[in-house]
């Protein structure tokens, strides 16, 4: 039986906060549907103190911004984007078009077709998540998306130059300095100056995530997202200091970010908690990481590694670090997670920033039914059918007629009957009746 050395706040407090966000987002979306650009500009002024002549950056302005970014930053952006592009291309190469012949002259196939356009939301605010430009834009371009419209908010009234550089180098076709619900709404609904897109991808705060949730169906989205999550599975061989640092690395995303340790060693669990209590006061992001650990941090002690993996799966966490003597066991023992990070040599921060796998991942238990953003999210797998053998068409027509009438679909049956009669020896008594 698992034992809790530290438990989170009651779930009811979290649900109440979500309801308030949903109501506010609904009102903003309705207003933007009604007033378009005028409403977008009003909300940008209200929330970001930003109202330029045009939210879209021109080519010359982009070049000027990029040229002012330090060369080291540009080099790092190119390095990381190469990692992301290489992995995304390997994913794309694994997706093959299919065509088979099931009967003589009956060909069935599918093709992977990119969506015509995509919106990439790159968060800003306190933390300009430059890496999200790599994850959303590079991946879309590898998939073959022709038009990628990317949005990011200003930061305290200033242009986030490194983020703009990352968006540009990633291949964005349009770059808008626009954030929040108003950015997501403009991309999904369309305004007088911002063309709508069929799919929106990228992380964001609670308001951005809720806007995507409410717009889903009208527009495609990558996945439903919530606060960043980390879960560490550790045995007695793990370094408690490393575990503590890694838990706090994700807690700093926001005051509602869960950080969970599942360990087979009570001694390690208590040592990790002592390290966290020592590290937090001096952490520059303690105003976020502190409340996150206080309200959403957990330490769970399992009786065995097998039980630890079961407990970890029950959380279906966004990020799972496995710091055990044989971390690759998790590949066979676990199934519900956004991404696995195996062994002390890697960490969730690598996935967030540099290693090449996508950091847009499922949260709030969504890992039970979906993975994260990948090249396939930008592709539609569409089928086609072709029948060139008349005997096969006649055979299918007879079966179609019988099968459709079982379901009382007479019109469907007659489509089959026509071919059974035209290409075979069937008759059309209902046709004679119609003529009479």
N, C-alpha and C positions, 0 to 999 in steps of 0.2 A: 504493500500500500504506500502511495506517495505521501510524503510529509512536507508541509510548507514551513520553511523558515521565514519567508516573507510573502505576504499576500497583497493583491491590488485593492483599489477602492471598489465599492459595489458597482455593478454594471449599470444600474438604474441611473446613476449620475451622468454617465456617458450618453445614454439614450436621450435624456432630457435636453442636453446640449445640441444633439443632432437635429432634434425637432425644430429648434429655433433657427438653425442654419437653413433647413429646408424651406421654411416659410419665407425667409428673406430672399433666398435665391429665386423662388417662384415669382415673387413680385418683380425682381429685376428682369427676369426673362420675359415676362409679360410686357413690361415697359419697352424693352428693346424690340420686341415684335411689333409694337405699335408705333414707335417713334424712330427706329433705326439708328442712323448715325448720330442724331441729336441726343438720344439717350445714352449711347456709348460714350460720347464726349462728356456728358454730364457726370456719368459714373467714374470716368477716368479722372476728371477734375476732383470729384469728391473723395475718392479712395487713394489716388496716387498724386494728386496735385499736378496733373499733367494734361495739357491741352494744346498740342502743337498744331501747326497749320495742317499737317498730314501725319497720321499715325504710321504710315508706311515710309520706311527709309528709302531714299533714292540711291541709285548706284554710286554716284559721286560721294554722297554722304557716308555710305558704307565703306568705301575705299579710304576715306579720311579717317574714320573711326578705327578701322583695322590697322592702318599705318601707324597709329599712335599706341598700339598695344606692344608691350615689350617683346623682343624677339624670343626670349626664353619661353614666354607664355604661348606664343604662336607655335614654337617647336613642340611644346608639350601637347598642345591641342592636336597638332598633326599626328603626333605619336599615338595618342589615345584613339583618335579617329581611325587610324590604320588598324588598331587592334579590333575595334568595333566592326569595321568594314570587313576585315578578314573573316571574323566569326559569322557575321551576317551572310557573307557570300557562301561560306560553307553550308549554312542552313539553306540558302536558296538552291544551291547545287544538289542538295539532298531531295528536293521536291521535283519529281519528274512527271511530265505529262504522260498520260496513259491512253492507249487504244487497243482494244481486243476485239476479236471476231467470235461472237457467242453462238451463232448459227451461220450457215452459208450466206454470205452477203449482208450479215447484220453486224454492224460495227458500232461499238460503244466506246466513248472516251471521255476523259476530262482534261482540262487545261487549267493552269494556275495563272489567272489574269490579274494584274495589279489594279487597284482602285484608281480612278482618274485623278484624284487629288486627295491630299491629306492636310490636316491642320496639326501643327506641332506646338504644344504648349511647353514653354521653358520657364520654370518658376524663377522668381526674383525676390523682391522684398528684402528681408534681412539677409537671406542667403541666396546669392545668385548661383543657381545650379547649372553652371556652364555645361557640365557633363550630360545634362538632359538633352542638350542640342545634339550631341553625338548619338544618343540612344534613339531619339525619335526621327531625326532628319536623315542621318546616314543610313539607318535601317530602311527607311522608306525609299530612299534612292536606290539602294541595292535591290529592293523588290521591284523597281521599275516604275515608281509613281512619277508621273510627269510634272505635276504641280504640287509643291509643298509650300504652304503658307505658314510661317512661323511667327509666334507671338511671344514676347517677354515684357514684363513691366519695367518701368524706370525704377531706379533705386534712389529714394529721397530726392526726386526731381532730376537725377542725373542719368545719362545713358550708360548702361552696363557694357562697357567697351569689349571686355573679354568674351561676354556672352554673345554679343553681336558678331564678333570675329568667329566664334565657334559655329554660329548659325550659318554664316556666310561660307566658311570653309567646308562645312558639312554638305552644302549644296542647296540651301534654301532658295526657292525661286522668288519668294516675297518675304520681307521681314517687317513686322509691325512692332512698334514700341507701345505695347498695349497689354494690360494684364487683367487678372481676376475674372470674375463671372462675365464681365463685359467683353473680354477677349474671346472666351469660349462661345458665348452667345453669338457674337459677330461671325465667327467662323462657321458655326452650325446653322444659323438662321440666314445669314447674309444681310448686308446693308447696302446702301447706295454706293459705298466705296470699297467694301470688302466682300469678295465673292465667297459664297458658301462652299464648303467641302463635304465630301461624303463620309469622312472618317476623321476623328480627332484622337490624338494620342499625347501622352505626357502626364507627369505627376503634377500635383498642386496642393494648395491648402484645402481645408475642409469645404470652403465655398466653391472652389474650382471642381473638386471631386463631386460635390452635390449638383453643380450645374451639368456636369457630364452625365450624372445619373438621371436627371430629369429630362435631358435631351436625347437620351438613348432611345433608339427606334426611329426618331426623326433623323438622326445621324448615327453612324457607327462609332464605337469607342474602343479603345484598346482593352480596358478592363475597369471594373469598379475599384477605386483605391481609397484607402484611408491613411491614418498616421503610419509612419515607418515603424517596422517591427523587427526585433532581433530575438532569436532564441539560441542559446548555446547549450549543446550537449557535451558534458565534460565528465571524465572519470578521474580517478585519483592521480593519474599521470599528468594532468593538465597543470599549467602554471597559473595560479590564482590571480597574479598580477595582470597577466595577459588577458585572462577572462574578464577581469574588472574593466580594463581599458577598452576592450572590445564592446562590452555592454554599454558603456557610456558613450562610445563613438556613435551609436545610433540614437541613444536617448537625447542627444543634443539637437536632433531634428525638430523636436517640438515637445511641449509639456504634456502631450497626450500620447507619446510614443512608448509602446510597451517594450520592456527589456526583461527577458526571462532566462534564468539559468536552471537547467535540469541536470542534476549531477548524481552520481552514485556514491559520492563522498560527502558526508555531512561536514567533515573537517574542512574540505575545500570550499563548500558553500559558505561557511562562516568566515573563512579567510577572505573570500571574494567580497563579502559584505563589508568587512573591515577596510579593505583596500578602497572600495567605493566611497565609504564615509570619509576616508582620508583624502581622496582625490577630488571629490566634488567641490569643496570650498574654494580651491584654487583654480578651478576650471573656468576659462573665459566665457564658456557657454552654460554656466551653472544655472542661469535664470530659466533655461529650457530643460537642461539635463536633470537638474535637481528635482523639480516638480514631476518630471517624467518618471524618475526612479522612485520618488516618494509615493506617487499615486498608482503607477502602472508597473513597477518593478516586482519581480517574483523570483524566489529561490525555492526550487522543488527538489527534494531528495527522493531518489528512486532506489528500490531494493536491488536492482540489477540493471545491466546495460540494456537488456531486452525490454525491460519495463520503461527505461529512459527513452528509448526510441518510440515506444507506444505513446508515452505521454507527449513527446514532441510532436508526433503525428496528430494528436488530438487538438493541438493548438493551430495546426496548419499555418505556421508562421511564414511571413514574407521571406526572411533570411534565417537560415539555420547554419550555425557554425558547429562543426563536429571536432572537438578537441579531445580525442581519445587515443588510446594506444594503437588502434587500427581503424582510422577514420573512414576508410573505404567500405567498411561494413554497412554504413548508412545507405549506400547506393542500393543494396539489396533489402535492407530492413525498413526503410522509410519510403513513403509515397506522397505525403501531403505537405508540400513546402513550395515556396516560390523559387528559391535557389539554395543549393547546398554549397558550403565552403568547407573543404576537407583539410584538416590538419592545421597546425600552428603557422605553417609557412604562408598561408593565405588568410584573408579576413574579409569581412563584409565591405569594409572601406575600399578594398581593391575592386570589388564588384561595382560599387557606387561610382568610382572615379576613373579606373585605369585599365582593368584587365581585359575587357572586350566583350564579356557577356552583358546582356541588357539589364539595366537597373530599374526599369519600370516593371514592377512585380505585384502579384496579388496580395492583398491584405484582408484583415477582418474575416479570415476563414475561407476566402475565395480560392485559396490554393487547393481546396478539396475538389474543385471542378475545373480549374483553369490554370495554365501556366502564365508566364509573363509576356511582355511585348517581345515579338520576334519578327523576322521577315515575313512569316506566314500571315501575320495579322493584317498586312497590307495587301494580301492576295485574296482573290475570290476563286475558289475551286469550282469551276463551272463544267457542266457535262454537255455532251452532244451525242446524237444518235443518227445513224444512217442505215437504210435498208435498200440494197440494190438488187437483191435476188427476189424475183417475183414469187417463187414457191415459198420462200421464207415469209414474205409479207402476207401471203394467203394463209399460211399456218398461224401466224400471229393474229391475223384478223379474226379467225374462227375462235381462238382462245379469248381474245379481247371481247368479242360479242358475248360469249357465255359469262366471263368474269364480270363484265359491267352490269349484266342483267341481274346477277346475284345481288348487286348493290343497288338495283333499281335505277341505274343510270342509262336510260334508253339512248340518249344522244351519243354517249361514249360508245355504246354497243354498235350503233349504226356506222360510226367511223370505221370500226373494225369490219363490219359486214360488207361495206363498200369494197374494201380491198380483198376480202375473201372471195367476193363475187367477180371482181375485175381480174384478179390474178389467179383464181382457182375455179372450182366448180360449184361454189355456193350460189344460192338464189337470194333475191331480195323481195320477199313477200310484202313487206311493209311499203316498198316502193310502188308496187302494183295497187295496193290499197289506197295510197295517197293519190295516185293518178285517177282512180275511180271516183 
